[in-house]
Amino acid sequence: MSRAYLGIVEKDARSAWGMWFPDMPGCFPAVDEFDELPPAAAALLHEHVNALERHGIAIPEPRPIAEAMADKEVRRSLMAGATTMVVVA
């Protein structure tokens, strides 16, 4: 079953492009070029879900996008210049 997770994309002057998922703790893709982020994020999210399944850990369900966007940490990141990307696992 496919699930769509909201990813928060962040970048500062001295770092790679990074992403975190409010509804998928522990999954943090990072790449040097922005164009590499969508496929890298999808691959890592897929691997992360598979690892959780292999270890018998429940897969966190993604919240509706509007609900995730209302999250305090998400709003704080967006106000600091982050953007979003939806990634399917």
N, C-alpha and C positions, 0 to 999 in steps of 0.2 A: 504494500500500500504506500503510495506517495504522500508525502506531507510537505507543505510549503512553509518554510521558516523565514521570519524577518531577520535579515542580517544588518548590522550597524557597521558601516564602513568608515574607518578613521585613518587619517594620515597627518603626520606633522613633518616638519622640514627635515628631520634627521632620522626618519624611520621608513620602513616598508609600508605598503598599503596593508592595513589589517582589518579584520572583521570579527565581530562577536555576535552571538545569537542570544537574545534575551530568554528564549525558551529552550536552549540547548546548552546548558553549562558545560564547560570544559572543551569546547570546540572553537579554536581560534586560528583560522587560516590567515596567512600573510604571504605577500608576494612583492617583488620589486616594481613590477609594471602593472598599472591598473587593468589593462586588457587581460592580464593573466588571472585576475581575481575571480570572475564568474566561474570558469571551469575548475579552478583550484578549490574554491569554496564548495562547489557541488561535490567534488571528489572527496574532500576531507569530511564533509557532513555525512556523506554516504558511508565512508569508512567508520566514522564515529558511531553512527547508528548500528552498523554491523557489529562493532566491538561491544556495544551495550547489549545487543541481542545475544552474542556468544557467551557473555558473562551473566545472562539471566537478569539483566537490569532493565526495568521498565523504560520504554522510550517516551520522553516527555512529549506531550501533545502540544503543537503550536497553538497559541491563542489566535483569535481573529486579528487581522492586521491592525484594525482601528484600536483594539484593546491593547495590543503590544505597543503601539505608537503612544499610548497614554501613560505607559510605564515611566516612572520618575527618572530612572537611569537613562532610558532611551531619550527622553525629552532633554535631559542635561547634555547628552552627547550631541544631539542635533543642534542645540543652541550654541555649542562650542564649535560647530562646523562640520560635523559628521553628516553622512548621507545614508540612504538605505538601499537595500537590494533584497529581493525575495529569492530564496534558494530552495530548490526542491530536493528532498532526500528520498 
